[in-house]
Amino acid sequence: MSARYFDLIREMKLNTYNHRLRLVESAQERGIKPTARLFSTTVPTVRKWLRRFQQHGPSGLTERSRARHHQPHQTPPAVEAQLLALRKTLPTFGARRLIREFDLPVGHDALERIWREGANLTCSHQRWEICLFGFLPMLQFSEQCVERLLDHLSLAVVLWAAKHPDREVSVEVSGD
């Protein structure tokens, strides 16, 4: 006697591991075709779970990750670190603007994903304080990009100085 289809689906959604275990036990007792009919599924599906159970035991019935094992287009960690550092330097710049002005080797979606995953960065348009954690020497940009960066930094320093007239500002730029 076959179980009702909707009861099977409800059971499967509630506890997939138990459902697969029952499927495997049924296949071992009855055979593959009768189990496929009983569980309202296909023969290849029954074979798949039976094979995984035989190869890996009960742990073979758990859900596997569907993510790729190797991602060939993934951004290297060194580049991600540089992009995060650049974001900290220019928090008011969006992904598209940074890519356009500094000819970055990533797309805007990838850059936004790196920012989301890399740190909980908040864009503070109200603050003009600049914190250069000593990472600028490790970034490698063309001279034109460095000039643009310095222009933006000098503008930020001027705006910060205008907002804080009681503080002394000194800027030192050294070129190696």
URURJO-V956925 format. One record per helix or strand of 3 or more residues. SS is the DSSP state (alpha for helix, beta for strand). FROM is the first residue (numbers start at 1). TO is the last residue. If there is no record, write none. Layout:
SS_FROM_TO + SS_FROM_TO
//
This chain:
alpha_5_14 + alpha_16_30 + alpha_32_38 + alpha_43_61 + alpha_77_89 + alpha_95_102 + alpha_108_118 + alpha_136_138 + alpha_143_163
//
